[in-house]
């Protein structure tokens, strides 16, 4: 019951933040989620015997989001945003481990310097670079709708894996990492993602109309000459089935890998959940682990042309 109630409260808040929050507020909200996830990740590392660098980790994570927001705000839906981020993010990724290494020189015993610096830095690509993609995706034309589609693929796949795995799962997927996961559940997750992806894209126009009627999706400003009583609202072109299938499969596999990675982190620390902030769901990291791996895949497909089907008719 707690699990359902938490989802009923959180999902509308996520939708409202995506569609209605201005970029600066949305970036702050995502940063808040990232900091909570960072706290849980660093706590897991501490439980494994490491000594993470808490303060500098939070500072660099915040700086990373400031870069993400600035690029998104300056360039909006222009392809120049992701293109500019190509040199900026690697530069940040190169400089930040040097900072961790320098600070680790004060560690005693010195044998812990490298492990502590390494696990502290890992937070940035694992949580920062991934969640930092959300402002980019939101600023694409109808980006919020694209992100919702991406999340639905992740959530529906996760639900299918859980229930099918419990019902008919017999062959363990990764028993040393997550004994409850099965190959049957994993396959059901992929199939569910493809089916849901097909339905979402096939019915994209009525779905978009529903969001418009709820005043969440903003209708593009029509040409003045077309502003007449007979004006037809913006419609979306339907993506080809093969493209939707490849998209859904890649997003689903990435999401399942993200789930396994977090399971491995928790098993190494001997904890069941990353935290207890969300009743019935565990911690923040438990809820976003699959999304962390799915978001980079979503960005790749957006740049490959998937986002175009959210912007043309």
Secondary structure, DSSP 4 states (H G I P E B T S, - for coil): -HHHHHHHHHHHHHHHHHHHS-HHHHHHHHHHHHHHHHHHHHHHHHHTT----HHHHHHHHHHHHHHHHHHHHHHTTSTHHHHHHHHHHHHHHHHHHHHHHHHHTT-SSGGGHHHHHHHHHHHIIIIIIHHTHHHHHHHSTTHHHHHHHHHHHHHHHHHHHHHHHHHH--SEEETTTEEEEEHHHHHHHHHHHHHHHHHHHHTHHHHHHHHHHTT-SPPPPPPGGG-STTPPPP-PPPPPHHHHHHHHHHHHHHHHHHHHHHHHHHHHHT-SSS-SSBTTTB-HHHHHHHHHHHHHHHHHHHHTTGGGGGT--
